[in-house]
Amino acid sequence: MRILHKLPIKSDFFKNVLKLSSSSAFASVLTALALPVITRLFTKQDIGDFQLLYSIILLFGLLGPLK
């Protein structure tokens, strides 16, 4: 985070946007690096089952607050 102090950005909004986008980029890189390990540990069927379950959970998570 010391890099943010060196940038000439004065607005808190732009600092927060930079923090959010950099953390999102870091998460994407981490996922891309972990993908070969995950595909070695699990079969296509296991990954597909997990993705289906995860999609259903996300759907209920989005619809839950609507009541």
PDB file of N, CA, C and O in Angstrom:
ATOM      1  N   MET A   1       0.803  -1.189   0.000  1.00  0.00           N
ATOM      2  CA  MET A   1       0.000   0.000   0.000  1.00  0.00           C
ATOM      3  C   MET A   1       0.852   1.260   0.000  1.00  0.00           C
ATOM      4  O   MET A   1       0.307   2.354  -0.151  1.00  0.00           O
ATOM      5  N   ARG A   2       2.131   1.154   0.159  1.00  0.00           N
ATOM      6  CA  ARG A   2       2.992   2.336   0.128  1.00  0.00           C
ATOM      7  C   ARG A   2       3.049   2.950  -1.259  1.00  0.00           C
ATOM      8  O   ARG A   2       3.365   4.129  -1.413  1.00  0.00           O
ATOM      9  N   ILE A   3       2.743   2.152  -2.258  1.00  0.00           N
ATOM     10  CA  ILE A   3       2.735   2.660  -3.631  1.00  0.00           C
ATOM     11  C   ILE A   3       1.668   3.727  -3.782  1.00  0.00           C
ATOM     12  O   ILE A   3       1.856   4.698  -4.515  1.00  0.00           O
ATOM     13  N   LEU A   4       0.548   3.554  -3.093  1.00  0.00           N
ATOM     14  CA  LEU A   4      -0.542   4.522  -3.193  1.00  0.00           C
ATOM     15  C   LEU A   4      -0.132   5.893  -2.676  1.00  0.00           C
ATOM     16  O   LEU A   4      -0.621   6.910  -3.167  1.00  0.00           O
ATOM     17  N   HIS A   5       0.755   5.935  -1.695  1.00  0.00           N
ATOM     18  CA  HIS A   5       1.183   7.220  -1.147  1.00  0.00           C
ATOM     19  C   HIS A   5       2.090   7.974  -2.117  1.00  0.00           C
ATOM     20  O   HIS A   5       2.185   9.199  -2.042  1.00  0.00           O
ATOM     21  N   LYS A   6       2.746   7.272  -3.011  1.00  0.00           N
ATOM     22  CA  LYS A   6       3.645   7.911  -3.973  1.00  0.00           C
ATOM     23  C   LYS A   6       2.909   8.470  -5.186  1.00  0.00           C
ATOM     24  O   LYS A   6       3.435   9.333  -5.889  1.00  0.00           O
ATOM     25  N   LEU A   7       1.700   7.984  -5.435  1.00  0.00           N
ATOM     26  CA  LEU A   7       0.933   8.463  -6.581  1.00  0.00           C
ATOM     27  C   LEU A   7       0.399   9.868  -6.321  1.00  0.00           C
ATOM     28  O   LEU A   7       0.090  10.214  -5.181  1.00  0.00           O
ATOM     29  N   PRO A   8       0.291  10.681  -7.379  1.00  0.00           N
ATOM     30  CA  PRO A   8      -0.182  12.057  -7.190  1.00  0.00           C
ATOM     31  C   PRO A   8      -1.704  12.175  -7.091  1.00  0.00           C
ATOM     32  O   PRO A   8      -2.257  13.239  -7.366  1.00  0.00           O
ATOM     33  N   ILE A   9      -2.377  11.113  -6.707  1.00  0.00           N
ATOM     34  CA  ILE A   9      -3.835  11.121  -6.615  1.00  0.00           C
ATOM     35  C   ILE A   9      -4.225  11.673  -5.242  1.00  0.00           C
ATOM     36  O   ILE A   9      -3.813  11.142  -4.211  1.00  0.00           O
ATOM     37  N   LYS A  10      -5.012  12.727  -5.243  1.00  0.00           N
ATOM     38  CA  LYS A  10      -5.414  13.363  -3.984  1.00  0.00           C
ATOM     39  C   LYS A  10      -6.795  12.912  -3.511  1.00  0.00           C
ATOM     40  O   LYS A  10      -7.088  12.963  -2.317  1.00  0.00           O
ATOM     41  N   SER A  11      -7.625  12.482  -4.421  1.00  0.00           N
ATOM     42  CA  SER A  11      -9.001  12.141  -4.086  1.00  0.00           C
ATOM     43  C   SER A  11      -9.081  10.775  -3.406  1.00  0.00           C
ATOM     44  O   SER A  11      -8.459   9.810  -3.850  1.00  0.00           O
ATOM     45  N   ASP A  12      -9.852  10.709  -2.328  1.00  0.00           N
ATOM     46  CA  ASP A  12     -10.062   9.431  -1.649  1.00  0.00           C
ATOM     47  C   ASP A  12     -10.820   8.453  -2.533  1.00  0.00           C
ATOM     48  O   ASP A  12     -10.609   7.243  -2.448  1.00  0.00           O
ATOM     49  N   PHE A  13     -11.698   8.971  -3.378  1.00  0.00           N
ATOM     50  CA  PHE A  13     -12.469   8.114  -4.272  1.00  0.00           C
ATOM     51  C   PHE A  13     -11.543   7.341  -5.203  1.00  0.00           C
ATOM     52  O   PHE A  13     -11.691   6.128  -5.349  1.00  0.00           O
ATOM     53  N   PHE A  14     -10.596   8.022  -5.831  1.00  0.00           N
ATOM     54  CA  PHE A  14      -9.696   7.351  -6.762  1.00  0.00           C
ATOM     55  C   PHE A  14      -8.759   6.390  -6.040  1.00  0.00           C
ATOM     56  O   PHE A  14      -8.390   5.355  -6.593  1.00  0.00           O
ATOM     57  N   LYS A  15      -8.375   6.719  -4.822  1.00  0.00           N
ATOM     58  CA  LYS A  15      -7.552   5.792  -4.048  1.00  0.00           C
ATOM     59  C   LYS A  15      -8.327   4.510  -3.749  1.00  0.00           C
ATOM     60  O   LYS A  15      -7.788   3.407  -3.846  1.00  0.00           O
ATOM     61  N   ASN A  16      -9.595   4.672  -3.385  1.00  0.00           N
ATOM     62  CA  ASN A  16     -10.415   3.491  -3.095  1.00  0.00           C
ATOM     63  C   ASN A  16     -10.680   2.661  -4.342  1.00  0.00           C
ATOM     64  O   ASN A  16     -10.704   1.432  -4.276  1.00  0.00           O
ATOM     65  N   VAL A  17     -10.879   3.322  -5.476  1.00  0.00           N
ATOM     66  CA  VAL A  17     -11.065   2.601  -6.740  1.00  0.00           C
ATOM     67  C   VAL A  17      -9.801   1.831  -7.089  1.00  0.00           C
ATOM     68  O   VAL A  17      -9.877   0.692  -7.549  1.00  0.00           O
ATOM     69  N   LEU A  18      -8.651   2.434  -6.877  1.00  0.00           N
ATOM     70  CA  LEU A  18      -7.381   1.766  -7.160  1.00  0.00           C
ATOM     71  C   LEU A  18      -7.184   0.561  -6.244  1.00  0.00           C
ATOM     72  O   LEU A  18      -6.725  -0.490  -6.691  1.00  0.00           O
ATOM     73  N   LYS A  19      -7.526   0.707  -4.981  1.00  0.00           N
ATOM     74  CA  LYS A  19      -7.413  -0.422  -4.050  1.00  0.00           C
ATOM     75  C   LYS A  19      -8.320  -1.574  -4.474  1.00  0.00           C
ATOM     76  O   LYS A  19      -7.909  -2.734  -4.481  1.00  0.00           O
ATOM     77  N   LEU A  20      -9.546  -1.240  -4.824  1.00  0.00           N
ATOM     78  CA  LEU A  20     -10.511  -2.270  -5.206  1.00  0.00           C
ATOM     79  C   LEU A  20     -10.094  -2.978  -6.489  1.00  0.00           C
ATOM     80  O   LEU A  20     -10.171  -4.203  -6.576  1.00  0.00           O
ATOM     81  N   SER A  21      -9.656  -2.219  -7.479  1.00  0.00           N
ATOM     82  CA  SER A  21      -9.265  -2.835  -8.748  1.00  0.00           C
ATOM     83  C   SER A  21      -7.984  -3.650  -8.601  1.00  0.00           C
ATOM     84  O   SER A  21      -7.845  -4.693  -9.241  1.00  0.00           O
ATOM     85  N   SER A  22      -7.052  -3.198  -7.776  1.00  0.00           N
ATOM     86  CA  SER A  22      -5.827  -3.971  -7.598  1.00  0.00           C
ATOM     87  C   SER A  22      -6.099  -5.259  -6.833  1.00  0.00           C
ATOM     88  O   SER A  22      -5.489  -6.287  -7.129  1.00  0.00           O
ATOM     89  N   SER A  23      -6.994  -5.229  -5.862  1.00  0.00           N
ATOM     90  CA  SER A  23      -7.319  -6.463  -5.145  1.00  0.00           C
ATOM     91  C   SER A  23      -8.073  -7.439  -6.039  1.00  0.00           C
ATOM     92  O   SER A  23      -7.898  -8.652  -5.924  1.00  0.00           O
ATOM     93  N   SER A  24      -8.903  -6.919  -6.922  1.00  0.00           N
ATOM     94  CA  SER A  24      -9.609  -7.777  -7.871  1.00  0.00           C
ATOM     95  C   SER A  24      -8.627  -8.415  -8.853  1.00  0.00           C
ATOM     96  O   SER A  24      -8.754  -9.593  -9.188  1.00  0.00           O
ATOM     97  N   ALA A  25      -7.664  -7.645  -9.306  1.00  0.00           N
ATOM     98  CA  ALA A  25      -6.645  -8.183 -10.216  1.00  0.00           C
ATOM     99  C   ALA A  25      -5.806  -9.245  -9.510  1.00  0.00           C
ATOM    100  O   ALA A  25      -5.473 -10.269 -10.107  1.00  0.00           O
ATOM    101  N   PHE A  26      -5.466  -9.010  -8.256  1.00  0.00           N
ATOM    102  CA  PHE A  26      -4.699  -9.988  -7.485  1.00  0.00           C
ATOM    103  C   PHE A  26      -5.475 -11.293  -7.326  1.00  0.00           C
ATOM    104  O   PHE A  26      -4.901 -12.375  -7.443  1.00  0.00           O
ATOM    105  N   ALA A  27      -6.770 -11.195  -7.062  1.00  0.00           N
ATOM    106  CA  ALA A  27      -7.602 -12.393  -6.922  1.00  0.00           C
ATOM    107  C   ALA A  27      -7.675 -13.164  -8.236  1.00  0.00           C
ATOM    108  O   ALA A  27      -7.678 -14.395  -8.230  1.00  0.00           O
ATOM    109  N   SER A  28      -7.735 -12.459  -9.352  1.00  0.00           N
ATOM    110  CA  SER A  28      -7.775 -13.126 -10.658  1.00  0.00           C
ATOM    111  C   SER A  28      -6.467 -13.846 -10.949  1.00  0.00           C
ATOM    112  O   SER A  28      -6.473 -14.963 -11.466  1.00  0.00           O
ATOM    113  N   VAL A  29      -5.357 -13.220 -10.623  1.00  0.00           N
ATOM    114  CA  VAL A  29      -4.050 -13.851 -10.832  1.00  0.00           C
ATOM    115  C   VAL A  29      -3.904 -15.068  -9.929  1.00  0.00           C
ATOM    116  O   VAL A  29      -3.401 -16.106 -10.358  1.00  0.00           O
ATOM    117  N   LEU A  30      -4.338 -14.947  -8.694  1.00  0.00           N
ATOM    118  CA  LEU A  30      -4.263 -16.068  -7.764  1.00  0.00           C
ATOM    119  C   LEU A  30      -5.103 -17.248  -8.246  1.00  0.00           C
ATOM    120  O   LEU A  30      -4.680 -18.399  -8.134  1.00  0.00           O
ATOM    121  N   THR A  31      -6.276 -16.971  -8.776  1.00  0.00           N
ATOM    122  CA  THR A  31      -7.134 -18.019  -9.322  1.00  0.00           C
ATOM    123  C   THR A  31      -6.476 -18.686 -10.525  1.00  0.00           C
ATOM    124  O   THR A  31      -6.508 -19.910 -10.656  1.00  0.00           O
ATOM    125  N   ALA A  32      -5.882 -17.886 -11.400  1.00  0.00           N
ATOM    126  CA  ALA A  32      -5.223 -18.438 -12.582  1.00  0.00           C
ATOM    127  C   ALA A  32      -4.031 -19.310 -12.195  1.00  0.00           C
ATOM    128  O   ALA A  32      -3.758 -20.311 -12.858  1.00  0.00           O
ATOM    129  N   LEU A  33      -3.328 -18.944 -11.140  1.00  0.00           N
ATOM    130  CA  LEU A  33      -2.191 -19.747 -10.693  1.00  0.00           C
ATOM    131  C   LEU A  33      -2.638 -21.037 -10.000  1.00  0.00           C
ATOM    132  O   LEU A  33      -1.938 -22.048 -10.067  1.00  0.00           O
ATOM    133  N   ALA A  34      -3.785 -21.008  -9.344  1.00  0.00           N
ATOM    134  CA  ALA A  34      -4.272 -22.189  -8.630  1.00  0.00           C
ATOM    135  C   ALA A  34      -5.001 -23.168  -9.537  1.00  0.00           C
ATOM    136  O   ALA A  34      -5.185 -24.328  -9.168  1.00  0.00           O
ATOM    137  N   LEU A  35      -5.413 -22.731 -10.697  1.00  0.00           N
ATOM    138  CA  LEU A  35      -6.210 -23.580 -11.583  1.00  0.00           C
ATOM    139  C   LEU A  35      -5.511 -24.875 -11.999  1.00  0.00           C
ATOM    140  O   LEU A  35      -6.164 -25.918 -11.999  1.00  0.00           O
ATOM    141  N   PRO A  36      -4.221 -24.873 -12.353  1.00  0.00           N
ATOM    142  CA  PRO A  36      -3.582 -26.153 -12.695  1.00  0.00           C
ATOM    143  C   PRO A  36      -3.567 -27.147 -11.536  1.00  0.00           C
ATOM    144  O   PRO A  36      -3.698 -28.352 -11.749  1.00  0.00           O
ATOM    145  N   VAL A  37      -3.408 -26.651 -10.326  1.00  0.00           N
ATOM    146  CA  VAL A  37      -3.412 -27.536  -9.158  1.00  0.00           C
ATOM    147  C   VAL A  37      -4.806 -28.120  -8.943  1.00  0.00           C
ATOM    148  O   VAL A  37      -4.952 -29.309  -8.657  1.00  0.00           O
ATOM    149  N   ILE A  38      -5.817 -27.285  -9.081  1.00  0.00           N
ATOM    150  CA  ILE A  38      -7.197 -27.738  -8.880  1.00  0.00           C
ATOM    151  C   ILE A  38      -7.583 -28.786  -9.918  1.00  0.00           C
ATOM    152  O   ILE A  38      -8.239 -29.773  -9.587  1.00  0.00           O
ATOM    153  N   THR A  39      -7.180 -28.578 -11.168  1.00  0.00           N
ATOM    154  CA  THR A  39      -7.533 -29.543 -12.212  1.00  0.00           C
ATOM    155  C   THR A  39      -6.787 -30.860 -12.051  1.00  0.00           C
ATOM    156  O   THR A  39      -7.246 -31.887 -12.550  1.00  0.00           O
ATOM    157  N   ARG A  40      -5.656 -30.853 -11.371  1.00  0.00           N
ATOM    158  CA  ARG A  40      -4.952 -32.110 -11.089  1.00  0.00           C
ATOM    159  C   ARG A  40      -5.606 -32.877  -9.949  1.00  0.00           C
ATOM    160  O   ARG A  40      -5.607 -34.107  -9.937  1.00  0.00           O
ATOM    161  N   LEU A  41      -6.158 -32.146  -8.999  1.00  0.00           N
ATOM    162  CA  LEU A  41      -6.739 -32.795  -7.823  1.00  0.00           C
ATOM    163  C   LEU A  41      -8.140 -33.340  -8.069  1.00  0.00           C
ATOM    164  O   LEU A  41      -8.515 -34.368  -7.504  1.00  0.00           O
ATOM    165  N   PHE A  42      -8.918 -32.656  -8.913  1.00  0.00           N
ATOM    166  CA  PHE A  42     -10.315 -33.020  -9.104  1.00  0.00           C
ATOM    167  C   PHE A  42     -10.592 -33.372 -10.558  1.00  0.00           C
ATOM    168  O   PHE A  42      -9.919 -32.887 -11.468  1.00  0.00           O
ATOM    169  N   THR A  43     -11.595 -34.226 -10.763  1.00  0.00           N
ATOM    170  CA  THR A  43     -11.986 -34.606 -12.118  1.00  0.00           C
ATOM    171  C   THR A  43     -12.915 -33.543 -12.700  1.00  0.00           C
ATOM    172  O   THR A  43     -13.362 -32.632 -12.003  1.00  0.00           O
ATOM    173  N   LYS A  44     -13.193 -33.683 -13.989  1.00  0.00           N
ATOM    174  CA  LYS A  44     -14.121 -32.752 -14.643  1.00  0.00           C
ATOM    175  C   LYS A  44     -15.502 -32.835 -14.013  1.00  0.00           C
ATOM    176  O   LYS A  44     -16.188 -31.825 -13.857  1.00  0.00           O
ATOM    177  N   GLN A  45     -15.899 -34.043 -13.654  1.00  0.00           N
ATOM    178  CA  GLN A  45     -17.207 -34.242 -13.018  1.00  0.00           C
ATOM    179  C   GLN A  45     -17.275 -33.531 -11.672  1.00  0.00           C
ATOM    180  O   GLN A  45     -18.282 -32.895 -11.360  1.00  0.00           O
ATOM    181  N   ASP A  46     -16.219 -33.630 -10.876  1.00  0.00           N
ATOM    182  CA  ASP A  46     -16.191 -32.960  -9.571  1.00  0.00           C
ATOM    183  C   ASP A  46     -16.268 -31.445  -9.722  1.00  0.00           C
ATOM    184  O   ASP A  46     -16.997 -30.781  -8.986  1.00  0.00           O
ATOM    185  N   ILE A  47     -15.528 -30.909 -10.658  1.00  0.00           N
ATOM    186  CA  ILE A  47     -15.528 -29.464 -10.883  1.00  0.00           C
ATOM    187  C   ILE A  47     -16.891 -29.006 -11.388  1.00  0.00           C
ATOM    188  O   ILE A  47     -17.380 -27.950 -10.986  1.00  0.00           O
ATOM    189  N   GLY A  48     -17.506 -29.792 -12.263  1.00  0.00           N
ATOM    190  CA  GLY A  48     -18.839 -29.461 -12.759  1.00  0.00           C
ATOM    191  C   GLY A  48     -19.892 -29.502 -11.665  1.00  0.00           C
ATOM    192  O   GLY A  48     -20.764 -28.636 -11.604  1.00  0.00           O
ATOM    193  N   ASP A  49     -19.811 -30.510 -10.798  1.00  0.00           N
ATOM    194  CA  ASP A  49     -20.747 -30.598  -9.671  1.00  0.00           C
ATOM    195  C   ASP A  49     -20.586 -29.404  -8.733  1.00  0.00           C
ATOM    196  O   ASP A  49     -21.572 -28.832  -8.268  1.00  0.00           O
ATOM    197  N   PHE A  50     -19.347 -29.038  -8.463  1.00  0.00           N
ATOM    198  CA  PHE A  50     -19.096 -27.881  -7.604  1.00  0.00           C
ATOM    199  C   PHE A  50     -19.635 -26.603  -8.236  1.00  0.00           C
ATOM    200  O   PHE A  50     -20.235 -25.775  -7.551  1.00  0.00           O
ATOM    201  N   GLN A  51     -19.424 -26.443  -9.531  1.00  0.00           N
ATOM    202  CA  GLN A  51     -19.894 -25.236 -10.218  1.00  0.00           C
ATOM    203  C   GLN A  51     -21.419 -25.143 -10.197  1.00  0.00           C
ATOM    204  O   GLN A  51     -21.973 -24.058 -10.021  1.00  0.00           O
ATOM    205  N   LEU A  52     -22.093 -26.269 -10.375  1.00  0.00           N
ATOM    206  CA  LEU A  52     -23.555 -26.279 -10.309  1.00  0.00           C
ATOM    207  C   LEU A  52     -24.045 -25.892  -8.914  1.00  0.00           C
ATOM    208  O   LEU A  52     -24.940 -25.059  -8.780  1.00  0.00           O
ATOM    209  N   LEU A  53     -23.469 -26.486  -7.891  1.00  0.00           N
ATOM    210  CA  LEU A  53     -23.845 -26.165  -6.521  1.00  0.00           C
ATOM    211  C   LEU A  53     -23.552 -24.700  -6.195  1.00  0.00           C
ATOM    212  O   LEU A  53     -24.362 -24.029  -5.556  1.00  0.00           O
ATOM    213  N   TYR A  54     -22.408 -24.215  -6.629  1.00  0.00           N
ATOM    214  CA  TYR A  54     -22.021 -22.822  -6.384  1.00  0.00           C
ATOM    215  C   TYR A  54     -22.977 -21.864  -7.086  1.00  0.00           C
ATOM    216  O   TYR A  54     -23.329 -20.827  -6.525  1.00  0.00           O
ATOM    217  N   SER A  55     -23.398 -22.191  -8.293  1.00  0.00           N
ATOM    218  CA  SER A  55     -24.350 -21.348  -9.022  1.00  0.00           C
ATOM    219  C   SER A  55     -25.698 -21.293  -8.318  1.00  0.00           C
ATOM    220  O   SER A  55     -26.317 -20.232  -8.241  1.00  0.00           O
ATOM    221  N   ILE A  56     -26.154 -22.430  -7.805  1.00  0.00           N
ATOM    222  CA  ILE A  56     -27.426 -22.462  -7.081  1.00  0.00           C
ATOM    223  C   ILE A  56     -27.333 -21.632  -5.802  1.00  0.00           C
ATOM    224  O   ILE A  56     -28.256 -20.886  -5.477  1.00  0.00           O
ATOM    225  N   ILE A  57     -26.232 -21.757  -5.084  1.00  0.00           N
ATOM    226  CA  ILE A  57     -26.046 -20.978  -3.857  1.00  0.00           C
ATOM    227  C   ILE A  57     -26.009 -19.486  -4.167  1.00  0.00           C
ATOM    228  O   ILE A  57     -26.602 -18.691  -3.437  1.00  0.00           O
ATOM    229  N   LEU A  58     -25.322 -19.096  -5.235  1.00  0.00           N
ATOM    230  CA  LEU A  58     -25.283 -17.681  -5.616  1.00  0.00           C
ATOM    231  C   LEU A  58     -26.660 -17.164  -5.996  1.00  0.00           C
ATOM    232  O   LEU A  58     -27.014 -16.032  -5.667  1.00  0.00           O
ATOM    233  N   LEU A  59     -27.434 -17.983  -6.685  1.00  0.00           N
ATOM    234  CA  LEU A  59     -28.784 -17.581  -7.069  1.00  0.00           C
ATOM    235  C   LEU A  59     -29.649 -17.326  -5.838  1.00  0.00           C
ATOM    236  O   LEU A  59     -30.347 -16.315  -5.766  1.00  0.00           O
ATOM    237  N   PHE A  60     -29.606 -18.240  -4.873  1.00  0.00           N
ATOM    238  CA  PHE A  60     -30.368 -18.033  -3.644  1.00  0.00           C
ATOM    239  C   PHE A  60     -29.823 -16.853  -2.845  1.00  0.00           C
ATOM    240  O   PHE A  60     -30.582 -16.156  -2.172  1.00  0.00           O
ATOM    241  N   GLY A  61     -28.532 -16.630  -2.913  1.00  0.00           N
ATOM    242  CA  GLY A  61     -27.949 -15.485  -2.223  1.00  0.00           C
ATOM    243  C   GLY A  61     -28.406 -14.163  -2.806  1.00  0.00           C
ATOM    244  O   GLY A  61     -28.554 -13.178  -2.083  1.00  0.00           O
ATOM    245  N   LEU A  62     -28.630 -14.140  -4.112  1.00  0.00           N
ATOM    246  CA  LEU A  62     -29.119 -12.919  -4.748  1.00  0.00           C
ATOM    247  C   LEU A  62     -30.610 -12.720  -4.533  1.00  0.00           C
ATOM    248  O   LEU A  62     -31.073 -11.589  -4.383  1.00  0.00           O
ATOM    249  N   LEU A  63     -31.360 -13.809  -4.517  1.00  0.00           N
ATOM    250  CA  LEU A  63     -32.808 -13.714  -4.356  1.00  0.00           C
ATOM    251  C   LEU A  63     -33.239 -13.611  -2.897  1.00  0.00           C
ATOM    252  O   LEU A  63     -34.353 -13.168  -2.615  1.00  0.00           O
ATOM    253  N   GLY A  64     -32.391 -14.004  -1.985  1.00  0.00           N
ATOM    254  CA  GLY A  64     -32.738 -13.988  -0.569  1.00  0.00           C
ATOM    255  C   GLY A  64     -33.100 -12.620  -0.016  1.00  0.00           C
ATOM    256  O   GLY A  64     -34.107 -12.509   0.683  1.00  0.00           O
ATOM    257  N   PRO A  65     -32.339 -11.582  -0.290  1.00  0.00           N
ATOM    258  CA  PRO A  65     -32.669 -10.262   0.269  1.00  0.00           C
ATOM    259  C   PRO A  65     -33.939  -9.642  -0.307  1.00  0.00           C
ATOM    260  O   PRO A  65     -34.439  -8.666   0.252  1.00  0.00           O
ATOM    261  N   LEU A  66     -34.473 -10.171  -1.396  1.00  0.00           N
ATOM    262  CA  LEU A  66     -35.670  -9.587  -1.998  1.00  0.00           C
ATOM    263  C   LEU A  66     -36.923  -9.855  -1.168  1.00  0.00           C
ATOM    264  O   LEU A  66     -37.858  -9.054  -1.186  1.00  0.00           O
ATOM    265  N   LYS A  67     -36.951 -10.953  -0.455  1.00  0.00           N
ATOM    266  CA  LYS A  67     -38.083 -11.371   0.383  1.00  0.00           C
ATOM    267  C   LYS A  67     -39.354 -11.308  -0.411  1.00  0.00           C
ATOM    268  O   LYS A  67     -40.424 -11.620   0.111  1.00  0.00           O
TER     269      LYS A  67
END
